[in-house]
Every structure is written in C-alpha cells, then in structure tokens.
C-alpha cells in the first residue's frame, strides 16, 4: 500500500504535529485533574484558568491538525489529481505552528489580567471558554482556514462532478471558515456574547465538524473496506441533512439560561432531542460497511479508531447529549461536572479518534509499510478508549453529587462544601488520566516511529476462532447493543429528571437520582466497552480466513 | 449519491429540497433570535449599571482579561472549578465584594466588611446605612463571614487595581440583574443548618473535612471587633494587635514575613527604609505605620497600587492603631 499522489505526503507533517499537540493537551489535562484534587497545586505559578485555557485550545488545535491531515490525505484521492498549490499548504503548516506557539504563550497573560485591548478588541487573549485565543491568533486562524478551503475547492473536480463526499467536505471547509467569523467580535452584552459564542463553539462542532466527520468517516470506510462510494454517499447525504435540520435550532439548548427568552426552552429541547438521529444513522452505517461485504480488516488500528469515533459519538454526543438537552434536565446538569462527562466523550471520542484513525491509515501508507506491527496501535486504542470512558464516569457521578450539593442544597462554595463530597471522583479523574496519558504516549510513539522500528509480522500470527464472541455480528445483535446503550441513556435522563421530584427538591433525599445515575452511567459505559470489544472481535475473526497473504505489501518492503 | 445502488437518484432535487427545508428553519431561527434581543423584552444591559464612577461594560472586559470563566462559571458557562458568579452580587453585595476582591486569597471578616461600609460611597451603592441592614439585604455576606471569615480561600490573589475592582463589582451587579429564566433553580431544602445536615447525611464519610455552619473564624477568633480593651503590658499590646489584625483580616493582604502578598509583608518592616512611589523614602517608624493604617493613600510604597487599602481612620482608635503597630514591630525579619 502506498500513496498514489505525491502531495498526499503533505498530510504527514500535520499528523505529526497533531500527535505532539495531543500529548501536550493530555499533559495539561492531567495538571487540571491534579489541581482539582489539590487546588493548591501550582496555584499562583500556573493558575487553573491558564492551564484550562491551554487544555481546551490544544484540544481544538490538535483536532484541527488531524482534520487538515485527513483532508489533505483524501483530497487528491477524491479528486484524482495532486493538491492545488502545495506551497500554500506548506505555508499553512508553518503559520499554524506559529499560531499554536503564540496562542500557547499568550494564554498565560490572563494571570496578569492583560488582554491586549486595542480598538475595542482583545488582541492577546480573550478569556472566553473555548475562544480563549486573542484576536491576533483568531485572524491568523481565519486566514489559515481560508487557505485550506481554497486548496480543497481548487483541488476538487468541477462542482457538477461532485459526489456526496465532495459536497460534505466542500461545504465543511467553507463553513469552517464562515462560522469562525462569529467569534471575531467583542460583544459587550453577556447574553448576546453567549449567544454568539455558542455559534462558534457548538455550530462549529455540531454543524461543521460533524459534517466533515461524516464525510471523512464515509471516505475512510471506502478506503478501508474498498466499498463503493455510492453506498457511503447515501449515508453521508442523509447524515449531513439530518445534522443540519436538527442542529440548526437544536443548538438553542445553549440558550435556556443565558438571559435569552423562555421560548428557546421549547425549541431547543424539541430539536436537539432529534440531534442523535444522524449519529444513529452514522453508527448504523459503520456496522453495514464493516459487515455487509465481510472483507477482512486490513488496517486494524485505523478501523479501531474509526469505530471508536462513531461509537463514542453515539454515546458521548448522542446519548449523554440527549440526557441533558431538555430544559427540565439541563436546569440541573448545566454548570456542573455532568457537562464535561459529555464533552470529553464527544470531543475526544468523535473528533480526536477520527484524527487518530486517519493517521493510522495515512502514516503507514505514506511510509509504504504494508505489513506494520499493529499491536501497539491496538493497545493504545484500548488504553485511551477505556480510560476516556472512566474519565467520563468519574465526571458524571461526581457531577451528579455536585448537582445535589450546589443546586438542591444550595451549598455553592466549592472549597468547603462541594469538593469534600466529590473527593473520590476528583481522584478518579487523574487516575484514569494517567492511563490515558500512557495510551496517548503509546499511540504517538507508534505513529511517529512507525517504519523506523524493525517491522514485525507477529500481528498476523494470531488466528482467532470465528465463532462465539468472535463470531459474525448480525444486524439484529448490533441493534440490541444499540438499544442497550439507549436504555441506560434513558435511565441517566430519568436520573436528571428525578432532581425535579419534591422528594429530592424539597425533602432533600438524593437516593433516587444517585441510584439512577449509578445504574445509568455504569451500565452505559459498560455496554459501550463490551460492544466495541464484540464488534472488533467479530472483525478479527475474519482475519483467520482471509489473511493467508498480507495485503498490499510492496515487494521487498518487508525484509525477511 | 443520495440513493442506494440501482435506485434512481434525482440527487439535485433531493439536495434542493433539503436546502429549502433548511432555509425555512434558518428564517425561523433568525426571527426567534431577533426577538430574543429586542429592547422591549426589558432584559438588563451593561450600560444600565455602574458602581460609583465605574461602568459594568468595563467590568466585562476585566472579567475576560483575567479569564475568570477559566475557573468560575457565569450563567452556568465556564469551568466548574469555582462558584457560579451570576448572582454573587445579589448574595454578598458590593461591600463584601469590595473587601474580597483585592485579596481574594483570604475570606473577609466582619471587620473588613465594616471598613468597606464606612466608605459612604459603598454604603450608598449597597443602599444600607448599617451593618445589620447590610446583612439583612445581602444574607450571603453574613453566611460567608460566619462560616469562613478570616480563613484562606482556594483563589489566588490577582493583581487587580482599584479601578478594575470597581468595574468588576459593577459588572457583577449587571449579571445579578440579568433575567436568566429561573436558573439557577431556587433552593427549596430549607435553612442552612438543615441543608448542611442533609449534605452530611448523604456523604457521611467524605464530608468529614467540610466546614460547619459557623466556620473556623468563630473558633479561632471572635468575629465581632468591638471590645478589645487595651492591655497593660507590651505583650498584651502585641497580643491585642495580633487579634485586631485577624479581626480586620489585615493578614489577607500582609504576610507576617517579608514576602509580598497584596501589600508589603510586615516581617522586618518596622525600622526599615521604605521607598515611596513619589521617589522619596521614609523610615517605617511608629508615626509612618500609624499614618499608613489611618490614611493609606497618603504615602504609597513604590511598586504597590494606590487605592487598594481602605482607610481605617474612623474604625480604629489611637490605642488600637498603637497595638497593631506594636504587633508589626514584634515581627522581626527572620
């Protein structure tokens, strides 16, 4: 397996940068987790808000680096020609690197209260969650997105020849640039500022990234299983349509309590309850594409991460998002640890894993490694997958207690009243975080040194039984798994609803919401873990019959 | 390719239809959005709020410049590491905020609150004429002082200037006035004692470290500042000074060693030469220290912002000032 177009090679530097930023982001996340456990840790030197700004910004930046890598890698394949203006891509890379460095350094200014006000705009750092970057970085990023959009559109064939993947990616990169503009203005009113901030934060994610995600997942499945673009195109079209039809007004679930009128509670609850639909659709398609034609799983880590991406999108964005999307549940979950439980699964799961999956497909291909050792990649996947579920669990249960203590009991002083109750879960986050860091380190090491290390054929040595746990996963069974996830999702939703009961709200008895949260979250995350295990085992089962000859190994690439 | 293999496609028409539906929804969304920010809705806006000469609109810039949202939440959005600030003004009031913000690392005491209320401008902003009225109007202030007063917080001291503090208070007044459609939900579980006992019941083991309704401040030192009868000997005087420093939360800003907290450290301060902002220098003798307590903005030490320390002119009598000075004098540089 090797690349067909030279300019695909340009994606490699973005993937490598992605890995570096990924590791840095995880390290900052671990510092945050330790500061939660011990608020005095690094206080005064590296304040929590600065560390958090780095954690969020690096999180967005490495995902964007992964997107760019993936788009540049598939761009020529989709267009059957080299990328237009490769020099612009090289420029883009360096501009991106400089922006990352500048933004990284400028966040520390928050400790001194320096925002760099000039002409009514904060030029150095902005102090808004997710949009911490100052105007200087914002504008460079805008130019960067424009370059990306220009190169992608120029590379693509004429519009009349576009298939759905072209449409998805084309609209995606243009909207990526367009929506960013809403974050470029300082807004003096708090309600209006939050209104526009969620344009960038959530339309970007729900509307734009999601579209790019669906298109990339679709095309990577085409590459991995050599299925017909046509069958994926069907899924991509309906995925994109449903994302926008539900998400456009569904985003109003952010407009419940920010000072905007009450009617948003109706519209936001209604439409955002529909938002899991495209995710169910995407989920189903991964199953179909992977199982319908029974083609062997050639690049296991790449598919592991793509499956992880689609499943965690279902669980984190779909189910956990659903549970807190109604005004009656959101009134409790809003502003608590329940939110990062959803955010970690949805953001790392959906978009992070997609970038890693794309890298696992692209890196061995660019480096002409037909037969790379897939064990490290698999190990890395299981470590980050299991530990992000653990982190989400700790956030969710800790958050449920936080709701009780801060909202039901109104004890809102974190240091004295809230933190002592959350101690166990505050310790679980860094614990799972360490496992996550280990997994991230293994993935980064594997991808960076892939090809430089001695190659092994050991990955193909193990033959699995294609029965039982490793047997074929039928559509019926996959449906049962999915329903199991939603069942526990329903329990979680009821748990949040239970905070409205007089028994909890007036009498102050938290038993029911605690019990439902415990059952719901542990059930959901256990089913998720088991399902992915089952899904992958069923694919591994195929290796036994179809791996007599390693796929696509160029002659002489594997030394005897 | 919006069709399965073998089916007729009609891609263009499907795309167009999807776009039409989307267009209708977009129009709906824009109309709802426009209604959300109509003036007739009566939603609070920052230009309606000021704290003395300070504007809420400027406070929002300060709030962002220090990335307050990176620890706190505002209308529930932010970081879940520190309390939500939307209604902080309504709960604790301007005088408590004025006492807290300069030295966020320490919880204000009643003495510190009284000093702020002695400023007629602040009392006018708070709309009260006595401490009792203040407590009645802002019950959160009393609870904070009784449970935490004099203790340390988990918040770092920020280099806020006097102007920034005023602007932040104005901004918090604005956010308090914001109609957030019933969020955060009203607490219906009863009084503080009941709520604390419920918390302890729900988390018996973990809440061992939590604070009782009346915090360490009450155990460590009397909260009221009133009766500090002058002692006879020097030791008594130093002791009285130490107690006064605690009651007025002086130590939130002044370290007992030479290190800089918010203001200059007290350790070894007595007798040292203090360079002033106007380029001159003075010796920190009794007269200078007493003057600095009573009228702190007459001589500003070099490198320290003006207007941060409140004047204790009408708060402390001569004997009490002498006691604090004696306490400072007793703090030798190690």
Interface residues (C-beta under 8 A of the other chain):
Chain A: X35 X36 X39 X40 X43 X44 X47 X48 X49 X50 X52 X53 X107 X110 X111 X112 X113 X114 X115 X117 X122 X125 X126 X127 X128 X129 X132 X163 X164 X167 X188 X189 X190 X191 X192 X194 X195 X197 X228 X229 X230 X231 X232 X233 X234 X236 X237 X238 X241 X244 X245 X248 X249 X252 X255 X256 X257 X258 X259 X260 X261 X262 X263 X264 X265 X267 X331 X332 X334 X335 X336 X337 X339 X340 X401 X402 X404 X405 X407 X408 X409 X410 X411 X412 X413 X414 X415 X416 X417 X420 X421 X422 X423 X424 X505 X506 X507 X508 X510 X514
Chain B: X1 X2 X3 X4 X5 X14 X15 X18 X21 X22 X25 X26 X28 X29 X32 X33 X35 X36 X37 X41 X43 X44 X45 X46 X47 X57 X60 X61 X62 X63 X64 X65 X66 X67 X68 X69 X70 X71 X73 X74 X75 X76 X77 X78 X79 X80 X81 X82 X83 X84 X144 X147 X148 X153 X154 X156 X157 X158 X159 X160 X164 X174 X175 X178 X179 X180 X181 X182 X183 X184 X185 X187 X188 X189 X190 X194 X195 X196 X198 X199 X202 X203 X206 X207 X208 X209 X210 X211 X215
